[in-house]
Every structure is written in C-alpha cells, then in structure tokens.
Amino acid sequence: TVNKTVFDFFDDVNMNGVFHVGRLDKDTEGLLLFTNDGEFEHQLMCPQKHVEKTYFFWALGSLDEEDRKQLEQGIYIGKGEILTKPAKIEVQKCGIYKEFKHEMAIENLNNIDSNSYNQPVVSGYLTISEGRKHQVKRMLKAVGCYVVYLKRISIGGLMLDESLKKGQYRFLKEAEIQKLLENTINLNKPY
C-alpha cells in the first residue's frame, strides 16, 4: 500500500508550489504550516531564529527533578551529536497506567501492553527551539521515557486551532502571520 502524506488532505486545492514548513513524524499529529513563500519558511525554520515549538506528550516512564533539569539545560540525544538547546518542560500528570488509561484512550496507542497496569506514565509539554530528527522522542528517551503519543500544539506562539478535526486545515489570518514573523525577530536573547 502507498503511504498517505499530508498533501493527500488537500485534494480540493491546487497545491502547486506549496510546501510544508518543517515536518511532523508519521506517528505525530498537530500543527503543521504550509506556504508557497520561501522567505516565510526560512524565517520560521532557520536554526538561528530559535522559533519555539511546543509538543504535548504521553510517555511510558517518569520524570524527576534531575530529568527535568537535564532537558531544560540541554541533553545529548545521539552519538556524535552536540547538546540540544535548552528546552522547557512542564509535567502535567504522572502516575501509573491504570490511573490514566481512560485519558490515554488515543487512536493508535499501540505501544502499551494492556496488561501493564502498573507501568509508570507521564504526560506534559516540551518546548524546543530546534528541529532535529525525532528530537522530542529522543530527548525524552535520553531521560528514560518512551513516547507513546505526541502532538505539536504550537509554533512560534501560534496555537493549534482545536476547532479543526484531524486532517482539516484553514488559512492563517493576517494577524497570525504577523505574530509568527514577530516571534522570529529578537530571538537572539538567552532563555
């Protein structure tokens, strides 16, 4: 079977010359921007711009204070790679799988053995300002957590429109475009 791509959701629109700004892993959902403006894409994705992207996650494992500190200061996620840029982590819920099973009723949550009722789980938000391959998953793995669900909820201060169903899209408003571009300026400030 041929794997679908995000462009399959636009069969009613002429997408010639349009490309996505950044990417999402196949098993990640959430906010993804499209444009036909190369400069706009460069402003948002250029590593020197440090545009923040926030992800909501559910993971097997737990995050203690030391783990959080490592994520916030930067962490090694691969052999021969440099330290990640500092991140922001906000833990929402932590406990065991049986406590949160009903909240984790997520489509395609296939990485949890249903018999693992006492498996520790954690959810939260991780904000990064770079875009290495599988970065969020690899950062959490580096502190002992295995991501089972990941959703990008914001880019550069632009929040995912929760009124849209998965696979739906809308055009950005002029004010949203301006907000995105403003968030790429003056970002040489330290965290």
C-alpha positions as CSV (number, residue, x, y, z in Angstrom):
1,T,0.0,0.0,0.0
2,V,1.1,3.5,-0.7
3,N,1.6,5.6,2.4
4,K,-0.5,8.8,2.5
5,T,1.2,12.1,3.0
6,V,-0.2,15.4,4.4
7,F,-0.8,16.5,0.8
8,D,-3.5,13.9,0.5
9,F,-5.7,16.1,2.7
10,F,-5.7,18.9,0.0
11,D,-7.2,17.1,-2.9
12,D,-9.7,20.0,-3.4
13,V,-6.9,22.7,-3.6
14,N,-4.2,23.5,-6.1
15,M,-1.0,22.8,-4.1
16,N,1.5,23.5,-6.9
17,G,4.4,25.4,-5.4
18,V,3.2,24.8,-1.8
19,F,5.4,23.1,0.7
20,H,5.2,22.3,4.4
21,V,7.1,24.4,7.0
22,G,9.1,21.9,9.0
23,R,7.7,18.4,9.3
24,L,5.9,16.0,11.6
25,D,6.8,12.4,12.2
26,K,4.4,9.9,10.7
27,D,3.1,9.0,14.2
28,T,2.9,12.6,15.4
29,E,-0.1,14.8,14.9
30,G,-0.9,18.5,15.4
31,L,0.0,21.9,13.9
32,L,1.7,21.9,10.6
33,L,2.1,25.0,8.4
34,F,2.1,25.2,4.6
35,T,3.3,28.0,2.4
36,N,4.4,29.0,-1.1
37,D,6.7,31.7,0.4
38,G,10.3,30.6,0.8
39,E,11.2,33.6,2.9
40,F,8.4,32.9,5.4
41,E,9.5,29.3,5.7
42,H,13.1,30.4,6.2
43,Q,12.1,32.9,9.0
44,L,10.4,30.1,10.9
45,M,12.8,27.2,10.3
46,C,16.2,28.8,10.2
47,P,18.1,27.4,13.2
48,Q,19.4,30.9,14.1
49,K,15.8,32.1,14.7
50,H,15.2,29.8,17.6
51,V,11.5,29.6,16.9
52,E,9.8,27.6,19.7
53,K,7.6,24.6,19.0
54,T,5.6,23.0,21.8
55,Y,4.5,19.4,21.9
56,F,2.1,17.6,24.2
57,F,3.2,14.0,25.0
58,W,2.3,10.8,26.9
59,A,5.2,8.6,27.7
60,L,6.0,5.4,29.5
61,G,8.3,6.3,32.4
62,S,8.6,9.1,34.8
63,L,10.4,12.5,35.0
64,D,12.0,13.5,38.3
65,E,13.6,16.9,39.1
66,E,17.0,15.8,37.7
67,D,15.5,14.6,34.4
68,R,13.7,17.9,34.0
69,K,16.9,19.9,34.8
70,Q,18.7,17.9,32.1
71,L,16.0,18.6,29.5
72,E,16.0,22.3,30.4
73,Q,19.8,22.7,30.2
74,G,20.3,20.6,27.1
75,I,20.9,16.9,26.7
76,Y,22.9,14.5,24.5
77,I,20.5,12.6,22.2
78,G,22.8,10.7,19.9
79,K,26.4,9.6,19.5
80,G,28.4,12.3,17.9
81,E,25.7,15.0,18.3
82,I,26.0,18.2,20.1
83,L,23.9,19.1,23.2
84,T,20.3,20.1,22.5
85,K,19.4,23.7,23.0
86,P,17.7,24.4,26.3
87,A,14.1,23.2,26.4
88,K,11.1,24.0,28.6
89,I,9.3,21.1,30.3
90,E,6.0,21.1,32.1
91,V,4.8,17.9,33.6
92,Q,1.0,17.6,33.6
93,K,0.3,14.2,35.0
94,C,2.4,11.3,36.3
95,G,1.4,8.0,37.9
96,I,0.6,4.6,36.7
97,Y,-1.1,3.5,33.5
98,K,-4.2,2.2,35.2
99,E,-4.9,5.6,36.7
100,F,-4.7,7.4,33.3
101,K,-5.8,4.6,30.9
102,H,-9.1,6.4,30.2
103,E,-7.3,9.7,29.4
104,M,-4.9,7.9,27.2
105,A,-7.7,6.5,25.0
106,I,-5.8,7.7,22.0
107,E,-6.1,6.3,18.5
108,N,-3.1,4.2,17.6
109,L,-1.9,3.9,21.1
110,N,-0.3,0.6,20.3
111,N,2.9,0.8,22.3
112,I,1.3,-0.1,25.7
113,D,0.7,-3.7,26.7
114,S,-2.8,-3.7,28.1
115,N,-1.6,-5.9,31.0
116,S,0.9,-3.3,32.1
117,Y,-1.5,-1.6,34.6
118,N,1.4,-0.7,36.9
119,Q,3.6,0.8,34.2
120,P,4.6,4.4,35.2
121,V,3.3,7.0,32.7
122,V,3.8,10.7,32.4
123,S,2.3,13.5,30.3
124,G,3.3,17.1,29.7
125,Y,4.5,19.7,27.4
126,L,8.0,20.0,25.9
127,T,9.1,23.2,24.1
128,I,12.1,23.1,21.9
129,S,13.7,25.7,19.6
130,E,15.4,23.5,17.1
131,G,14.2,20.7,14.9
132,R,16.4,17.6,14.8
133,K,15.0,14.3,13.5
134,H,12.7,12.7,16.2
135,Q,14.0,15.3,18.6
136,V,11.3,15.3,21.3
137,K,11.2,11.5,21.3
138,R,14.9,11.2,21.6
139,M,15.2,13.9,24.3
140,L,12.6,12.1,26.4
141,K,14.2,8.7,25.7
142,A,17.5,10.2,27.0
143,V,15.9,10.6,30.4
144,G,14.3,7.2,30.3
145,C,10.8,7.9,28.8
146,Y,9.3,6.2,25.8
147,V,6.9,8.4,23.9
148,V,3.6,6.7,23.0
149,Y,1.7,9.9,21.9
150,L,2.9,13.2,20.5
151,K,1.1,16.3,19.3
152,R,2.5,19.6,18.2
153,I,0.3,22.3,19.7
154,S,2.2,25.5,18.8
155,I,4.8,27.1,16.6
156,G,6.2,30.5,17.4
157,G,3.3,31.4,19.7
158,L,0.7,30.3,17.1
159,M,-1.6,27.7,18.8
160,L,-3.2,24.8,17.1
161,D,-6.8,25.6,16.3
162,E,-8.6,23.0,18.4
163,S,-11.8,23.5,16.4
164,L,-10.2,21.7,13.5
165,K,-10.5,18.0,13.3
166,K,-7.5,15.9,12.5
167,G,-6.7,16.4,8.8
168,Q,-8.6,19.6,8.5
169,Y,-7.0,22.9,7.6
170,R,-7.7,26.6,7.4
171,F,-5.8,29.7,6.1
172,L,-3.9,31.8,8.6
173,K,-5.3,35.2,9.4
174,E,-3.0,38.2,8.7
175,A,-2.6,38.8,12.4
176,E,-1.4,35.2,12.9
177,I,1.2,35.6,10.2
178,Q,2.4,38.8,11.7
179,K,2.6,37.2,15.2
180,L,4.7,34.3,13.7
181,L,7.0,36.7,12.0
182,E,7.4,38.9,15.1
183,N,8.4,35.9,17.1
184,T,11.3,35.3,14.8
185,I,12.8,38.7,15.4
186,N,14.8,39.5,18.5
187,L,15.3,35.8,19.3
188,N,19.0,36.0,20.0
189,K,18.0,36.5,23.6
190,P,19.1,33.8,26.1
191,Y,16.4,31.5,27.6
